[in-house]
Amino acid sequence: MSERPPREDVPSARRPSRFTPKRVAITVLACVIVFGGGGFVAYRAVQNANEPPGGGLTLEDMGRLASGDLSAPDPETDALKAAAEQAYRADKLKKGRSGAGDSPDDLDWVVPKQAPPGDGFPAVNFPPGSDPSPGSNKATAKAMLGDFGFGEDQWGCLERLWHKESGWNERAMNRYSGAYGIPQSLPGSKMASAGADWQTNAATQIKWGLGYIKGRYGTPCAAWGHSQRVGWY
């Protein structure tokens, strides 16, 4: 019996698909936001798309945290931010045509009934009898500028940036993307790297936000410039 000709080398395992469940969920969500009008209901889908199964940080997140690189560009998250901004502008245009004026409903953020969950953190109630204090939160941020190497010349840019993002409200959640907190972290649980009380503590959110700005944009004015150009940072 003649021997069979040798087969060409064949990979022993299939290539991993580029279309992971997370990427599919994010792609579908972006389409819903852009073509379906978005809305606060998108928040739950964003949480499902961004939260690892079973909670906790992913290996990728742990690696980035270890290298101090949690502020690095994230194309998937950036795509969600861009889609949310597009939906917000579309809604503003629609309301403008109907003669609607500026009102809380015209803002791109709302205040949920509970602080959102994420990465193993359950949703939590806001402290009874407490209310956000934008003035106090601004004072905290201004006092922290020097800790991150920012001069007083950067304060005006930071004040305008976070006024646009959240009104300096630590409970603000973007109605289109689900971004949360004063710096509008997406998802909010990224701020856990600055403290486990990220859901309710304005100082923790500010600490994370200043670190994010420094790591990705260098300065608040650079972040504000980016936000002015594209609508998000």
DRENROKE-519246 format. One record per residue (C-alpha): y, x, z. Coordinates in steps of 0.5 Angstrom, whole numbers, padded with zeros to 4 digits, always signed. Layout:
% DRENROKE-519246
+-------+-------+-------+
|    c2 |    c1 |    c3 |
+-------+-------+-------+
|     Y |     X |     Z |
...
+-------+-------+-------+
***
This chain:
% DRENROKE-519246
+-------+-------+-------+
|    c2 |    c1 |    c3 |
+-------+-------+-------+
| +0000 | +0000 | +0000 |
| +0007 | +0003 | -0002 |
| +0012 | +0004 | +0003 |
| +0018 | -0001 | +0003 |
| +0025 | +0002 | +0001 |
| +0029 | +0004 | +0007 |
| +0034 | -0001 | +0009 |
| +0041 | +0000 | +0009 |
| +0044 | +0001 | +0016 |
| +0046 | -0005 | +0019 |
| +0050 | -0006 | +0025 |
| +0046 | -0008 | +0031 |
| +0051 | -0013 | +0034 |
| +0055 | -0018 | +0031 |
| +0063 | -0016 | +0031 |
| +0066 | -0020 | +0036 |
| +0070 | -0026 | +0033 |
| +0078 | -0025 | +0033 |
| +0078 | -0033 | +0035 |
| +0077 | -0033 | +0042 |
| +0077 | -0039 | +0046 |
| +0084 | -0037 | +0049 |
| +0087 | -0035 | +0042 |
| +0084 | -0042 | +0039 |
| +0087 | -0046 | +0045 |
| +0094 | -0042 | +0045 |
| +0094 | -0043 | +0037 |
| +0093 | -0051 | +0038 |
| +0098 | -0051 | +0044 |
| +0103 | -0048 | +0039 |
| +0102 | -0053 | +0034 |
| +0102 | -0059 | +0039 |
| +0109 | -0056 | +0041 |
| +0112 | -0055 | +0035 |
| +0109 | -0061 | +0031 |
| +0108 | -0066 | +0037 |
| +0115 | -0065 | +0040 |
| +0112 | -0061 | +0046 |
| +0114 | -0064 | +0053 |
| +0112 | -0063 | +0060 |
| +0105 | -0065 | +0059 |
| +0104 | -0058 | +0055 |
| +0104 | -0055 | +0062 |
| +0097 | -0057 | +0063 |
| +0095 | -0054 | +0057 |
| +0099 | -0048 | +0058 |
| +0095 | -0047 | +0064 |
| +0088 | -0048 | +0062 |
| +0090 | -0043 | +0056 |
| +0093 | -0037 | +0060 |
| +0088 | -0038 | +0067 |
| +0082 | -0034 | +0066 |
| +0075 | -0038 | +0068 |
| +0074 | -0038 | +0075 |
| +0081 | -0035 | +0077 |
| +0083 | -0028 | +0078 |
| +0086 | -0023 | +0074 |
| +0083 | -0021 | +0068 |
| +0080 | -0014 | +0067 |
| +0086 | -0013 | +0062 |
| +0091 | -0015 | +0067 |
| +0088 | -0011 | +0072 |
| +0089 | -0005 | +0067 |
| +0096 | -0006 | +0066 |
| +0098 | -0007 | +0073 |
| +0095 | -0001 | +0075 |
| +0099 | +0003 | +0069 |
| +0105 | -0001 | +0071 |
| +0105 | -0004 | +0064 |
| +0105 | -0012 | +0066 |
| +0112 | -0012 | +0063 |
| +0109 | -0010 | +0056 |
| +0110 | -0014 | +0050 |
| +0104 | -0020 | +0050 |
| +0104 | -0023 | +0042 |
| +0100 | -0029 | +0045 |
| +0105 | -0031 | +0050 |
| +0111 | -0029 | +0046 |
| +0109 | -0034 | +0041 |
| +0108 | -0039 | +0046 |
| +0116 | -0038 | +0048 |
| +0118 | -0038 | +0041 |
| +0114 | -0045 | +0040 |
| +0117 | -0047 | +0046 |
| +0124 | -0045 | +0044 |
| +0123 | -0048 | +0037 |
| +0121 | -0055 | +0040 |
| +0127 | -0055 | +0045 |
| +0132 | -0054 | +0039 |
| +0129 | -0059 | +0035 |
| +0129 | -0064 | +0041 |
| +0137 | -0062 | +0042 |
| +0138 | -0063 | +0035 |
| +0135 | -0070 | +0035 |
| +0139 | -0072 | +0041 |
| +0145 | -0070 | +0038 |
| +0144 | -0074 | +0032 |
| +0143 | -0080 | +0037 |
| +0150 | -0079 | +0040 |
| +0146 | -0077 | +0047 |
| +0150 | -0072 | +0051 |
| +0148 | -0067 | +0056 |
| +0144 | -0069 | +0062 |
| +0138 | -0067 | +0066 |
| +0134 | -0069 | +0060 |
| +0137 | -0065 | +0055 |
| +0135 | -0058 | +0059 |
| +0129 | -0055 | +0057 |
| +0126 | -0054 | +0065 |
| +0124 | -0059 | +0070 |
| +0122 | -0059 | +0077 |
| +0115 | -0061 | +0078 |
| +0112 | -0064 | +0084 |
| +0108 | -0058 | +0087 |
| +0109 | -0051 | +0085 |
| +0104 | -0050 | +0080 |
| +0097 | -0046 | +0080 |
| +0094 | -0040 | +0077 |
| +0090 | -0034 | +0077 |
| +0086 | -0037 | +0083 |
| +0092 | -0040 | +0087 |
| +0092 | -0047 | +0088 |
| +0098 | -0052 | +0087 |
| +0102 | -0052 | +0093 |
| +0107 | -0057 | +0096 |
| +0114 | -0054 | +0097 |
| +0116 | -0053 | +0104 |
| +0118 | -0059 | +0107 |
| +0126 | -0060 | +0108 |
| +0127 | -0054 | +0103 |
| +0132 | -0054 | +0097 |
| +0133 | -0049 | +0092 |
| +0140 | -0045 | +0093 |
| +0142 | -0042 | +0087 |
| +0148 | -0039 | +0090 |
| +0143 | -0035 | +0095 |
| +0139 | -0033 | +0090 |
| +0144 | -0030 | +0086 |
| +0146 | -0026 | +0092 |
| +0139 | -0024 | +0093 |
| +0139 | -0022 | +0086 |
| +0145 | -0018 | +0086 |
| +0143 | -0014 | +0092 |
| +0137 | -0012 | +0089 |
| +0140 | -0009 | +0082 |
| +0141 | -0002 | +0085 |
| +0133 | -0002 | +0087 |
| +0131 | -0002 | +0080 |
| +0137 | +0003 | +0078 |
| +0142 | -0003 | +0075 |
| +0149 | -0002 | +0076 |
| +0154 | -0008 | +0078 |
| +0156 | -0008 | +0070 |
| +0149 | -0011 | +0069 |
| +0150 | -0017 | +0074 |
| +0154 | -0021 | +0069 |
| +0148 | -0021 | +0064 |
| +0143 | -0023 | +0069 |
| +0147 | -0028 | +0072 |
| +0148 | -0032 | +0065 |
| +0141 | -0030 | +0063 |
| +0137 | -0033 | +0069 |
| +0142 | -0039 | +0069 |
| +0140 | -0041 | +0062 |
| +0133 | -0040 | +0064 |
| +0132 | -0044 | +0070 |
| +0139 | -0045 | +0073 |
| +0137 | -0040 | +0079 |
| +0132 | -0045 | +0081 |
| +0126 | -0042 | +0084 |
| +0122 | -0049 | +0082 |
| +0124 | -0049 | +0075 |
| +0119 | -0050 | +0070 |
| +0120 | -0050 | +0062 |
| +0118 | -0057 | +0060 |
| +0115 | -0054 | +0053 |
| +0112 | -0048 | +0055 |
| +0110 | -0048 | +0063 |
| +0114 | -0042 | +0064 |
| +0116 | -0042 | +0072 |
| +0121 | -0040 | +0077 |
| +0128 | -0036 | +0077 |
| +0125 | -0031 | +0071 |
| +0121 | -0036 | +0068 |
| +0114 | -0032 | +0068 |
| +0109 | -0035 | +0063 |
| +0104 | -0036 | +0066 |
| +0108 | -0036 | +0073 |
| +0102 | -0033 | +0076 |
| +0104 | -0026 | +0073 |
| +0109 | -0026 | +0079 |
| +0103 | -0025 | +0084 |
| +0104 | -0018 | +0083 |
| +0110 | -0018 | +0087 |
| +0108 | -0022 | +0092 |
| +0103 | -0028 | +0094 |
| +0108 | -0033 | +0095 |
| +0111 | -0033 | +0088 |
| +0110 | -0040 | +0088 |
| +0116 | -0042 | +0093 |
| +0119 | -0035 | +0095 |
| +0126 | -0034 | +0091 |
| +0126 | -0026 | +0093 |
| +0119 | -0025 | +0090 |
| +0120 | -0028 | +0084 |
| +0127 | -0024 | +0083 |
| +0123 | -0018 | +0085 |
| +0118 | -0019 | +0079 |
| +0123 | -0021 | +0074 |
| +0128 | -0015 | +0075 |
| +0121 | -0011 | +0074 |
| +0120 | -0015 | +0068 |
| +0127 | -0014 | +0065 |
| +0127 | -0006 | +0067 |
| +0120 | -0005 | +0064 |
| +0121 | -0009 | +0057 |
| +0128 | -0009 | +0056 |
| +0131 | -0003 | +0060 |
| +0137 | -0007 | +0063 |
| +0139 | -0014 | +0064 |
| +0144 | -0014 | +0058 |
| +0139 | -0012 | +0053 |
| +0135 | -0018 | +0056 |
| +0141 | -0022 | +0055 |
| +0142 | -0020 | +0048 |
| +0135 | -0021 | +0046 |
| +0135 | -0028 | +0049 |
| +0142 | -0029 | +0045 |
| +0138 | -0027 | +0039 |
| +0132 | -0031 | +0039 |
| +0133 | -0036 | +0045 |
| +0128 | -0033 | +0050 |
| +0126 | -0026 | +0053 |
+-------+-------+-------+
***
